[in-house]
Amino acid sequence: MSSLTTSETTPPPAAPPTVGFDLDLTLIDTRPGIKAAWEAFSAETGVPVDADLVVSRLGPPLEHEMAYWVPEALVPEMVARYRALYPTYAIEPSAPMPGARDAIRAVREAGGRTIVVTAKNGPHAELHLAHLGIEPDAVVGGLWAEGKAEALRAHGAQVYVGDHVGDVRGAAAAHALSVAVATGPCAPEELKEAGADVVLTDLTDFRPWWEGYLA
């Protein structure tokens, strides 16, 4: 499918750039695994959690989501308990998003580097990627929205690909081109309104866009 919206005024880089990617619902469909982890957390702790609601709004840090379900004072303890369960329940059920592996290959074939910048903690992000055989050049976890600009700037990323308006804001803060994919909780119109330079249906559209961008 072709891209839904594009920016025709952004010039291509002088050389293949470093491209950053978000993780959840950009590269990996973590919804089945995260749902299973939340259900296990709820069963172990007795905390009532609507796991279907949780996976409908992935993007912000775990601490933000946990605050919906437990008193503020308990958030750090409960986040630690959830994370202890995560490797057992969340890794195996998760799968690559359509086009994810090809998007990484497309950047590499052009001589570029790929990094993953995610709000998920780094060790769990690395577990997901290793399990699926997706090998970016670097993984940086624990960063959300504008905070992602720290890693994007440090790695010289000129493009950042994500599914959430927070990813759009992160790209803008890093002065990187924002490429949004409409595979997460945010509609294409919402992503464009937030300032995305490019909105793709999903990562199967990335290679054609990328090759045109570099042409």
C-alpha positions in Angstrom: 0.0 0.0 0.0 1.2 3.5 -0.6 1.8 6.0 2.2 -1.3 7.9 3.5 0.4 11.3 3.7 3.9 12.5 2.9 6.0 15.6 3.1 7.2 16.5 -0.4 9.5 19.4 0.8 11.9 17.5 3.0 15.2 17.0 1.1 16.9 13.6 1.2 20.1 13.3 3.4 23.5 13.6 1.8 24.4 10.1 2.9 22.3 7.2 4.3 21.3 8.3 7.8 20.9 6.5 11.1 17.2 5.5 11.4 15.6 5.1 14.8 12.6 2.8 15.4 10.2 2.6 18.3 9.5 -1.0 19.5 5.9 -1.7 20.6 3.5 -1.7 17.7 6.1 -0.3 15.4 8.6 -3.2 15.1 6.9 -5.8 17.3 3.3 -6.6 18.1 3.8 -7.0 21.8 0.0 -6.9 22.6 -0.4 -10.7 23.1 2.6 -10.9 25.4 1.8 -7.8 27.4 -1.7 -8.9 27.9 -0.5 -12.3 29.2 2.0 -10.5 31.5 -0.7 -8.2 32.9 -3.0 -11.2 33.5 -0.3 -13.0 35.3 0.4 -9.9 37.4 -3.2 -9.5 38.3 -3.5 -13.2 39.3 -0.4 -13.0 41.4 -1.1 -9.7 43.2 -4.9 -9.6 43.3 -4.9 -6.2 41.6 -7.8 -6.0 39.1 -6.5 -5.0 35.7 -8.4 -4.8 32.3 -5.6 -6.2 30.2 -7.5 -5.5 27.0 -7.7 -1.9 27.9 -4.0 -1.8 28.7 -3.0 -3.1 25.3 -5.3 -0.7 23.5 -3.1 2.2 24.6 0.5 1.1 24.5 3.2 3.7 24.2 3.7 5.6 27.4 6.0 4.1 30.1 4.9 1.2 32.3 4.8 3.5 35.3 2.1 5.6 33.7 -0.1 2.5 33.0 0.5 1.0 36.5 -0.8 4.3 38.1 -4.2 3.5 36.7 -4.4 0.3 38.7 -2.6 0.8 42.0 -2.2 3.7 44.4 0.7 6.0 43.6 2.8 4.9 46.5 2.7 1.3 45.3 3.7 2.0 41.7 7.5 1.4 42.0 6.9 -1.9 43.9 4.3 -3.1 41.5 6.3 -2.1 38.4 9.1 -4.3 39.8 6.8 -7.2 40.3 5.3 -6.9 36.8 8.8 -6.7 35.2 9.8 -9.8 37.1 7.0 -11.7 35.4 7.5 -10.1 31.9 10.2 -12.4 30.5 8.2 -15.5 31.3 4.9 -14.3 29.8 5.5 -11.6 27.3 8.4 -12.6 25.0 7.1 -15.8 23.4 3.7 -14.7 22.3 4.9 -11.5 20.6 5.5 -11.3 16.9 7.1 -8.9 14.3 4.9 -6.2 12.9 4.3 -6.6 9.1 7.4 -5.2 7.3 9.5 -4.9 10.4 12.4 -7.1 9.3 12.4 -5.6 5.8 12.5 -2.1 7.1 15.7 -2.9 9.1 17.2 -4.5 6.0 16.3 -1.6 3.7 18.2 0.8 5.9 21.2 -1.5 6.1 21.2 -2.2 2.4 21.6 1.6 1.9 24.6 1.7 4.2 22.6 3.2 7.1 22.4 2.2 10.8 19.3 1.3 12.8 18.7 1.9 16.5 15.7 1.1 18.6 14.6 3.8 21.1 11.7 2.8 23.3 9.9 3.5 26.6 10.2 -0.1 27.4 13.2 -1.0 29.7 16.2 -1.9 27.7 16.7 -5.5 28.9 13.1 -6.5 27.9 13.4 -4.7 24.6 16.6 -6.7 23.8 14.8 -9.9 24.8 12.1 -9.2 22.3 14.4 -8.4 19.5 16.7 -11.4 20.2 13.8 -13.8 20.3 12.6 -12.6 16.9 16.1 -12.3 15.3 15.8 -8.6 14.7 19.2 -7.0 15.1 19.5 -3.2 15.3 22.8 -1.6 15.8 21.8 -0.2 19.2 18.9 -0.4 21.7 18.1 2.4 24.1 15.2 1.8 26.6 13.4 3.8 29.2 12.8 6.9 27.1 9.4 8.4 26.2 8.2 11.2 23.9 10.5 14.2 24.0 12.9 12.2 26.2 13.7 10.0 23.1 15.5 12.9 21.6 18.4 12.3 24.0 19.2 8.9 22.3 18.3 10.0 18.8 20.7 13.0 19.0 23.4 10.8 20.7 23.3 8.3 17.8 22.9 11.0 15.1 19.5 9.7 14.0 18.0 11.8 11.1 14.8 9.7 10.9 12.6 8.3 13.7 9.8 5.8 13.0 7.1 5.3 15.5 3.4 4.7 16.0 2.5 7.1 18.7 2.1 10.9 18.9 4.8 10.7 21.6 7.2 9.3 19.0 6.3 12.3 16.7 7.2 14.7 19.5 10.4 12.8 20.2 11.5 13.1 16.6 10.7 16.8 16.6 12.7 17.4 19.7 15.7 15.6 18.1 15.2 17.6 14.8 14.7 14.2 13.1 12.3 13.5 10.3 9.2 11.9 11.8 7.9 8.8 10.0 4.7 7.5 11.6 3.1 4.2 11.1 -0.6 3.9 11.8 -0.3 0.5 13.5 -0.7 1.6 17.1 -3.3 3.5 19.2 -3.1 6.8 17.2 -5.1 7.3 14.0 -3.3 8.6 10.9 -5.0 12.0 11.2 -3.9 12.3 14.9 -0.3 11.5 13.9 -0.3 14.0 11.1 -1.9 16.7 13.4 0.9 16.0 15.9 3.4 16.9 13.3 4.5 13.7 11.6 6.3 14.4 8.3 5.3 11.1 6.8 2.4 8.8 7.8 2.6 5.2 6.5 -0.1 2.5 6.7 2.5 0.1 8.2 6.1 -0.9 7.8 5.4 -2.7 4.5 5.3 0.8 3.1 8.7 1.8 4.6 11.0 0.4 1.8 9.2 2.2 -1.1 9.2 5.4 0.9 12.8 5.0 2.0 14.1 4.3 -1.5 12.2 7.4 -2.8 13.6 9.4 0.1 17.2 8.5 -0.8 16.7 8.9 -4.6 
